[in-house]
């Protein structure tokens, strides 16, 4: 991409080779290709690189001593309401970030602490004003987030996102790895990056704490034109000339992380996405003001980023749509009225491999099921109903498939696992999907009336409103007959 866009700028093959540190033969091989036709970097399991928009890629911009105020760390440590972070991992079904659980179905504390931010601290507001202004952040739906590492033992594993990140470090020096390269981030240093793999490894000899202020944002057209294709060195001198990039007017930035919700780290529930009938609006942001008003644009973007009343795109929403802190303090998002919601209709279906594959899919098709959630804890090990075989068959038939085994003995069997944190999280996410498309739960028992069976217990949870929302549940029979509605509990029934 560097070679292609430097050629569009008018540089010769020799000049490009010198600037990107590659041979002229390499430049000749790639410089006339279209960016969209480029093969993604190797890494069969790296779903972010596979799906990231081309606008997500950029080099590093490192600014040493970005701020003068050396009291920011102490102020944030004292004034911000910190909460224990949860361990998250890539969901193997979707590639999205999701909470990780132990064998008993309990979420796992990550060690560090985190905080969302919606304004209220003068010292931090001034930091953000400078960051938004000098780093040209004009996305009004940017999300501001903080991590606190109490000592060198606390860490974050290597991961990547498909949006841009502006990070400012406060406190003790800590290593930030960037695509395997160690970068020492000192107090008040800043770095901006795109899809690079990054993490904070342990530094046992470090006793002091560190806070990282991160701003997640989408680039606008001007950011894309000016994005760095050579890393800016630590002394603020660019190793290569800055050049123009010709952006596409329809450049989409939707990738695997388009639904990432930072306060998932708090262990909060996911929000229910709104149904959409028109085209998606997740395209790169275009500022409404002209170049003469750039400062105004950045101030407006910051004001909206700190306004809890501004509707967030899916990428930056809190899992509860709004995050409520116990003391109502200014370090988190403020509460907003809860919108009225409709009662979704969901299905359950049995699958033990005894019925014909054709009949199973005919039943799903009859009721318009577009997504199945396979929750069988002990599915068949072979045949068409084996999970990986069923996943491939669903892909051929254009049915979305997810497998989340429920019923581990350590978690209390089916009943205990459903009521555990992991079980509730799975069903909350299921309801979020069911609000946008027809979805069904797959259990191992062919009759939903089987005692202690997954289908019946799951239906009780959904119909009874145990997740804060009641759903209408229809059970599909194995013979393709009419669906049977799960009975609702009478008012006051246990």
Secondary structure per residue as TSV (DSSP state, phi and psi in degrees):
chain	resnum	aa	ss	phi	psi
A	1	X	-	360.0	-37.2
A	2	X	H	-61.1	-47.7
A	3	X	H	-61.5	-42.4
A	4	X	H	-63.4	-45.6
A	5	X	H	-80.9	-24.1
A	6	X	H	-72.3	-32.4
A	7	X	H	-65.9	-40.7
A	8	X	H	-62.7	-23.6
A	9	X	T	-80.4	-12.4
A	10	X	T	105.4	5.2
A	11	X	-	-77.5	150.0
A	12	X	-	-79.8	169.2
A	13	X	H	-61.3	-41.3
A	14	X	H	-65.2	-43.3
A	15	X	H	-64.5	-40.5
A	16	X	H	-65.3	-44.3
A	17	X	H	-58.4	-39.5
A	18	X	H	-69.0	-40.4
A	19	X	H	-71.6	-36.3
A	20	X	H	-96.5	-0.8
A	21	X	T	70.4	30.2
A	22	X	-	-124.7	170.1
A	23	X	-	-75.6	160.4
A	24	X	H	-64.6	-30.2
A	25	X	H	-62.9	-41.4
A	26	X	H	-62.5	-45.3
A	27	X	H	-61.0	-43.8
A	28	X	H	-61.7	-35.3
A	29	X	H	-66.1	-33.0
A	30	X	H	-117.1	-18.8
A	31	X	T	-70.9	-14.7
A	32	X	T	-105.3	7.4
A	33	X	S	-76.7	158.2
A	34	X	-	-87.8	134.7
A	35	X	G	-52.8	-37.7
A	36	X	G	-67.9	-17.3
A	37	X	G	-93.9	-1.8
A	38	X	S	-70.4	141.1
A	39	X	-	-74.3	136.1
A	40	X	-	-68.5	154.4
A	41	X	-	-57.3	154.3
A	42	X	S	-62.1	153.2
A	43	X	-	136.7	82.9
A	44	X	T	-60.2	-26.5
A	45	X	T	-99.0	2.2
A	46	X	-	-89.8	86.6
A	47	X	H	-67.9	-27.9
A	48	X	H	-65.4	-47.3
A	49	X	H	-64.2	-32.0
A	50	X	H	-66.6	-38.2
A	51	X	H	-109.1	-7.7
A	52	X	-	-63.7	141.3
A	53	X	-	-67.3	153.5
A	54	X	G	-62.2	-23.6
A	55	X	G	-73.3	-9.5
A	56	X	G	-79.4	-20.6
A	57	X	-	-84.8	135.8
A	58	X	-	-166.1	164.9
A	59	X	-	-88.4	178.0
A	60	X	-	-80.3	149.9
A	61	X	E	-127.8	106.5
A	62	X	E	-108.4	126.5
A	63	X	E	-122.2	107.8
A	64	X	T	-76.6	138.2
A	65	X	T	57.7	46.6
A	66	X	-	-62.7	-29.1
A	67	X	-	-119.3	155.5
A	68	X	-	-95.3	-29.5
A	69	X	-	-72.8	115.8
A	70	X	T	-95.8	13.4
A	71	X	T	-103.2	0.2
A	72	X	H	-61.7	-44.3
A	73	X	H	-57.7	-50.2
A	74	X	H	-62.3	-38.3
A	75	X	H	-66.0	-45.5
A	76	X	H	-65.1	-39.8
A	77	X	H	-61.5	-36.3
A	78	X	H	-85.0	-39.7
A	79	X	H	-92.8	-28.0
A	80	X	S	-81.9	140.0
A	81	X	-	-87.0	104.6
A	82	X	-	-87.8	147.9
A	83	X	E	-131.3	145.3
A	84	X	E	-58.8	134.5
A	85	X	E	-83.6	151.3
A	86	X	E	-104.5	151.3
A	87	X	-	-76.1	131.4
A	88	X	E	-120.6	155.9
A	89	X	E	-148.5	164.2
A	90	X	E	-71.3	128.1
A	91	X	-	-71.0	120.7
A	92	X	T	-66.9	-17.9
A	93	X	T	-78.8	-37.6
A	94	X	T	-121.8	-18.3
A	95	X	-	82.8	-5.5
A	96	X	-	-78.4	159.3
A	97	X	E	-76.2	134.5
A	98	X	E	-144.9	159.8
A	99	X	E	-62.7	147.0
A	100	X	-	-106.0	144.1
A	101	X	B	-126.3	156.3
A	102	X	-	-86.8	-175.7
A	103	X	T	-63.5	-24.5
A	104	X	T	-89.4	5.3
A	105	X	S	81.2	20.3
A	106	X	-	-101.9	139.7
A	107	X	B	-64.8	154.3
A	108	X	-	-110.0	128.2
A	109	X	E	-70.3	137.1
A	110	X	E	-85.1	-16.5
A	111	X	E	105.7	-52.6
A	112	X	E	-77.8	176.6
A	113	X	E	-120.7	156.6
A	114	X	E	-136.7	163.6
A	115	X	E	-155.2	138.7
A	116	X	E	-86.8	161.7
A	117	X	-	-140.3	132.9
A	118	X	-	-133.0	32.2
A	119	X	S	91.2	167.2
A	120	X	-	120.8	-16.8
A	121	X	-	-107.8	116.0
A	122	X	H	-57.8	-43.8
A	123	X	H	-63.8	-38.4
A	124	X	H	-76.2	-35.3
A	125	X	H	-61.1	-38.1
A	126	X	H	-67.1	-39.2
A	127	X	H	-60.6	-45.2
A	128	X	H	-67.1	-37.4
A	129	X	H	-58.9	-43.8
A	130	X	H	-68.5	-41.8
A	131	X	H	-63.8	-47.5
A	132	X	H	-60.9	-41.1
A	133	X	H	-70.9	-52.0
A	134	X	H	-77.6	-25.8
A	135	X	T	-99.8	8.9
A	136	X	T	56.8	46.6
A	137	X	-	-91.6	113.2
A	138	X	-	-123.1	16.0
A	139	X	-	-81.7	113.0
A	140	X	T	-69.8	-10.5
A	141	X	T	-109.6	22.7
A	142	X	-	-61.0	153.5
A	143	X	E	-118.2	134.5
A	144	X	E	-110.5	131.0
A	145	X	E	-146.4	154.3
A	146	X	E	-136.8	145.8
A	147	X	E	-119.6	141.0
A	148	X	E	-123.6	120.5
A	149	X	E	-107.8	111.0
A	150	X	-	-68.7	-28.4
A	151	X	S	-157.9	-175.9
A	152	X	T	-72.5	-9.7
A	153	X	T	-78.8	-23.4
A	154	X	-	-84.0	141.4
A	155	X	-	-147.7	172.2
A	156	X	E	-133.4	130.7
A	157	X	E	-67.7	162.7
A	158	X	E	-68.6	132.3
A	159	X	E	-156.5	175.1
A	160	X	-	-146.3	158.8
A	161	X	-	-125.6	166.3
A	162	X	S	-109.6	25.0
A	163	X	S	-121.1	176.4
A	164	X	E	-88.6	150.0
A	165	X	E	-131.4	130.4
A	166	X	E	-108.4	120.3
A	167	X	E	-122.8	130.7
A	168	X	E	-119.5	130.5
A	169	X	E	-101.9	137.9
A	170	X	E	-129.2	143.4
A	171	X	E	98.2	-146.1
A	172	X	S	-64.7	146.0
A	173	X	-	-62.8	135.4
A	174	X	E	-139.4	150.0
A	175	X	E	-77.4	133.2
A	176	X	E	-114.6	115.5
A	177	X	E	-83.2	139.2
A	178	X	E	-134.8	103.0
A	179	X	T	53.8	42.3
A	180	X	T	84.8	-8.1
A	181	X	E	-93.3	124.7
A	182	X	E	-78.2	129.6
A	183	X	E	-123.0	122.1
A	184	X	E	-81.0	114.3
A	185	X	E	-97.6	114.9
A	186	X	-	-95.3	177.0
A	187	X	T	-57.8	124.5
A	188	X	T	76.0	14.1
A	189	X	-	-78.7	151.0
A	190	X	E	-127.1	145.3
A	191	X	E	-141.8	140.5
A	192	X	E	-117.8	133.7
A	193	X	E	-147.9	170.7
A	194	X	S	-112.1	-108.1
A	195	X	S	-88.8	6.6
A	196	X	-	-59.2	141.9
A	197	X	-	-64.0	130.6
A	198	X	E	-144.9	155.7
A	199	X	E	-169.7	168.9
A	200	X	E	-120.8	103.1
A	201	X	-	-77.2	165.1
A	202	X	-	-66.7	145.2
A	203	X	-	-134.2	83.3
A	204	X	T	-55.5	-27.3
A	205	X	T	-79.8	-7.4
A	206	X	-	-90.7	121.6
A	207	X	-	-100.5	-21.8
A	208	X	S	-78.6	161.9
A	209	X	-	-90.7	162.4
A	210	X	E	-139.5	141.7
A	211	X	E	-121.6	132.0
A	212	X	E	-112.7	127.8
A	213	X	E	-98.1	120.1
A	214	X	E	-119.8	140.7
A	215	X	E	-120.2	113.2
A	216	X	E	-90.4	128.2
A	217	X	E	-153.5	159.6
A	218	X	-	-93.3	141.6
A	219	X	-	-73.6	148.4
A	220	X	B	-98.8	-177.7
A	221	X	H	-59.7	-38.3
A	222	X	H	-69.0	-39.1
A	223	X	H	-58.7	-41.0
A	224	X	H	-67.7	-35.8
A	225	X	H	-66.8	-33.8
A	226	X	H	-103.6	1.6
A	227	X	-	-59.5	146.9
A	228	X	-	-78.0	131.6
A	229	X	S	-109.2	7.0
A	230	X	S	-138.7	134.5
A	231	X	-	-60.0	133.0
A	232	X	B	-76.2	127.7
A	233	X	-	-72.0	169.6
A	234	X	T	-63.7	-23.5
A	235	X	T	-91.6	16.5
A	236	X	S	72.3	10.1
A	237	X	-	-100.3	128.5
A	238	X	B	-74.8	136.4
A	239	X	S	-75.4	-22.7
A	240	X	S	-135.3	158.4
A	241	X	-	-69.1	146.8
A	242	X	-	-83.4	135.5
A	243	X	-	-133.1	172.9
A	244	X	-	-85.7	145.0
A	245	X	-	-124.3	137.3
A	246	X	-	-89.2	106.0
A	247	X	-	-81.1	154.1
A	248	X	-	-87.3	139.1
A	249	X	T	-67.9	-18.9
A	250	X	T	-114.9	32.3
A	251	X	-	-72.5	107.0
A	252	X	B	-86.0	145.0
A	253	X	-	-114.7	11.3
A	254	X	-	-71.3	121.6
A	255	X	-	-134.4	-160.2
A	256	X	T	-65.0	-25.3
A	257	X	T	-95.9	15.4
A	258	X	T	-64.2	-20.8
A	259	X	T	-105.8	11.4
A	260	X	-	-63.5	133.1
A	261	X	-	-122.4	105.9
A	262	X	G	-54.0	-36.6
A	263	X	G	-78.4	8.0
A	264	X	G	-55.1	-29.9
A	265	X	G	-62.3	-19.9
A	266	X	G	-81.2	-11.2
A	267	X	T	84.2	17.7
A	268	X	-	-77.2	163.6
A	269	X	-	-73.0	157.6
A	270	X	-	-81.9	153.7
A	271	X	-	-88.6	159.6
A	272	X	-	-88.5	122.7
A	273	X	-	-69.2	148.9
A	274	X	-	-77.5	141.7
A	275	X	-	-70.9	140.5
A	276	X	-	-125.4	140.6
A	277	X	-	-110.2	-19.5
A	278	X	S	-100.1	-174.9
A	279	X	-	-65.5	152.1
A	280	X	-	-65.2	148.0
A	281	X	-	-104.0	10.9
A	282	X	-	-81.2	62.3
A	283	X	B	-110.5	165.4
A	284	X	-	-61.4	147.2
A	285	X	B	-77.3	137.7
A	286	X	-	-114.7	120.5
A	287	X	-	-65.7	144.3
A	288	X	S	-82.5	-18.5
A	289	X	S	-96.9	163.9
A	290	X	-	-82.7	178.3
A	291	X	G	-62.8	-27.8
A	292	X	G	-68.1	-20.2
A	293	X	G	-111.1	26.4
A	294	X	H	-57.2	-43.3
A	295	X	H	-60.5	-41.0
A	296	X	H	-61.3	-40.9
A	297	X	H	-61.3	-44.6
A	298	X	H	-67.5	-39.6
A	299	X	H	-65.2	-40.2
A	300	X	H	-65.5	-40.4
A	301	X	H	-62.7	-43.0
A	302	X	H	-64.7	-43.2
A	303	X	H	-59.0	-42.4
A	304	X	H	-73.3	-34.0
A	305	X	H	-64.4	-29.3
A	306	X	T	-93.0	-4.0
A	307	X	-	-88.1	111.9
A	308	X	T	-66.2	-14.6
A	309	X	T	-83.7	-10.5
A	310	X	S	-75.7	130.0
A	311	X	-	-67.5	126.6
A	312	X	-	-92.0	144.8
A	313	X	-	-67.9	161.4
A	314	X	G	-53.4	-32.3
A	315	X	G	-58.7	-35.5
A	316	X	G	-117.6	13.9
A	317	X	-	-75.7	151.4
A	318	X	B	-72.5	147.1
A	319	X	T	-57.8	-25.2
A	320	X	T	-100.2	20.6
A	321	X	B	68.2	-43.2
A	322	X	S	-134.6	142.2
A	323	X	-	-100.6	128.3
A	324	X	-	-110.7	124.6
A	325	X	-	-93.0	151.0
A	326	X	T	-58.9	-36.3
A	327	X	T	-99.5	4.3
A	328	X	-	66.0	22.0
A	329	X	-	-69.1	174.1
A	330	X	T	-85.4	-0.8
A	331	X	T	-85.1	2.3
A	332	X	S	-138.9	174.4
A	333	X	-	-69.3	142.0
A	334	X	-	-86.4	158.7
A	335	X	-	-70.3	151.8
A	336	X	-	-135.1	156.2
A	337	X	-	-56.7	140.2
A	338	X	-	-82.8	122.6
A	339	X	-	-71.5	153.2
A	340	X	-	-66.8	142.1
A	341	X	-	-125.6	153.3
A	342	X	-	-88.4	157.3
A	343	X	-	-84.8	116.7
A	344	X	-	-76.1	152.3
A	345	X	E	-105.4	126.0
A	346	X	E	-126.2	165.7
A	347	X	E	-122.9	158.8
A	348	X	E	-126.4	150.2
A	349	X	E	-147.2	143.1
A	350	X	E	-89.9	148.2
A	351	X	-	-154.9	101.2
A	352	X	S	-118.8	5.0
A	353	X	S	89.5	-5.8
A	354	X	-	-79.4	-27.5
A	355	X	S	-87.2	168.4
A	356	X	-	-76.1	144.2
A	357	X	H	-58.9	-41.1
A	358	X	H	-60.0	-43.0
A	359	X	H	-66.5	-38.6
A	360	X	H	-58.9	-48.4
A	361	X	H	-75.1	-28.3
A	362	X	H	-64.5	-38.5
A	363	X	H	-63.8	-44.4
A	364	X	H	-62.1	-43.8
A	365	X	H	-64.8	-37.0
A	366	X	H	-58.7	-34.7
A	367	X	T	-103.6	10.5
A	368	X	T	69.5	26.8
A	369	X	-	-70.1	124.5
A	370	X	-	-106.1	-15.4
A	371	X	E	-145.5	130.3
A	372	X	E	-118.5	139.9
A	373	X	E	-111.9	104.9
A	374	X	E	-82.7	106.5
A	375	X	-	-106.6	14.9
A	376	X	-	-65.9	124.6
A	377	X	S	-78.4	-30.3
A	378	X	S	-131.1	74.3
A	379	X	-	-77.0	166.7
A	380	X	-	-58.0	147.6
A	381	X	S	-89.8	-9.7
A	382	X	S	-150.3	178.4
A	383	X	S	85.1	179.9
A	384	X	T	-67.6	-22.5
A	385	X	T	-88.6	-2.0
A	386	X	S	-64.3	136.5
A	387	X	H	-51.8	-47.0
A	388	X	H	-69.8	-35.9
A	389	X	H	-65.9	-42.4
A	390	X	H	-64.9	-36.2
A	391	X	H	-61.0	-45.4
A	392	X	H	-66.2	-40.1
A	393	X	H	-65.1	-40.4
A	394	X	H	-61.1	-39.9
A	395	X	H	-61.7	-40.4
A	396	X	H	-65.2	-36.8
A	397	X	T	-91.3	8.9
A	398	X	T	60.6	37.0
A	399	X	-	-111.0	127.9
A	400	X	E	-72.7	139.7
A	401	X	E	-131.3	133.1
A	402	X	E	-133.8	143.7
A	403	X	E	-123.7	114.2
A	404	X	-	-129.2	92.8
A	405	X	-	-60.6	127.3
A	406	X	-	-118.7	130.5
A	407	X	-	129.3	16.0
A	408	X	-	-59.0	139.5
A	409	X	G	-61.0	-39.7
A	410	X	G	-64.1	-24.8
A	411	X	G	-92.8	3.7
A	412	X	T	98.6	23.9
A	413	X	H	70.3	-165.5
A	414	X	H	-62.0	-48.3
A	415	X	H	-64.1	-45.2
A	416	X	H	-68.6	-38.0
A	417	X	H	-68.2	-38.0
A	418	X	H	-61.1	-38.5
A	419	X	H	-85.0	-8.3
A	420	X	S	-74.4	168.6
A	421	X	H	-54.2	-45.2
A	422	X	H	-62.6	-44.1
A	423	X	H	-61.3	-47.1
A	424	X	H	-61.7	-39.0
A	425	X	H	-64.1	-43.7
A	426	X	H	-59.9	-45.2
A	427	X	H	-73.1	-31.4
A	428	X	H	-65.7	-42.2
A	429	X	H	-67.8	-35.1
A	430	X	H	-61.2	-44.7
A	431	X	H	-64.1	-36.2
A	432	X	H	-62.6	-40.8
A	433	X	H	-69.9	-41.0
A	434	X	H	-65.2	-19.4
A	435	X	T	-75.4	-16.3
A	436	X	T	-110.6	-22.2
A	437	X	S	-153.6	162.4
A	438	X	-	-73.1	122.8
A	439	X	E	-130.3	152.0
A	440	X	E	-135.6	145.4
A	441	X	E	-92.8	134.7
A	442	X	E	-105.8	123.1
A	443	X	E	-116.6	165.2
A	444	X	S	-79.5	-24.7
A	445	X	-	-84.3	138.9
A	446	X	S	-78.9	-25.4
A	447	X	S	-109.1	128.6
A	448	X	T	-71.4	-14.6
A	449	X	T	-82.9	-3.0
A	450	X	S	-58.7	128.6
A	451	X	T	-58.9	136.7
A	452	X	T	59.4	20.0
A	453	X	-	-78.8	154.3
A	454	X	H	-64.7	-42.5
A	455	X	H	-61.6	-45.7
A	456	X	H	-67.5	-43.3
A	457	X	H	-68.0	-39.0
A	458	X	H	-64.0	-41.3
A	459	X	H	-64.0	-39.6
A	460	X	H	-59.4	-42.1
A	461	X	H	-64.2	-44.7
A	462	X	H	-72.7	-43.0
A	463	X	H	-71.1	-36.3
A	464	X	T	-76.4	-7.2
A	465	X	T	75.3	24.4
A	466	X	T	-66.0	-13.1
A	467	X	T	-104.3	12.5
A	468	X	S	87.3	2.9
A	469	X	S	-150.3	129.9
A	470	X	-	-88.3	143.3
A	471	X	-	-126.5	155.1
A	472	X	E	-93.7	124.6
A	473	X	E	-114.4	127.4
A	474	X	E	-115.6	128.6
A	475	X	E	-94.7	128.5
A	476	X	E	-94.2	128.0
A	477	X	-	-77.3	156.1
A	478	X	T	-69.6	-20.3
A	479	X	T	-89.6	5.4
A	480	X	S	81.0	12.0
A	481	X	-	-73.3	-165.2
A	482	X	-	-72.1	145.7
A	483	X	-	-70.2	148.8
A	484	X	E	-113.6	125.0
A	485	X	E	-77.3	136.4
A	486	X	-	-71.9	131.9
A	487	X	-	-65.8	141.0
A	488	X	-	-86.6	145.6
A	489	X	-	-69.4	143.8
A	490	X	-	-70.5	152.0
A	491	X	T	-58.1	129.5
A	492	X	T	87.3	-3.9
A	493	X	-	-72.1	147.1
A	494	X	-	-70.8	360.0
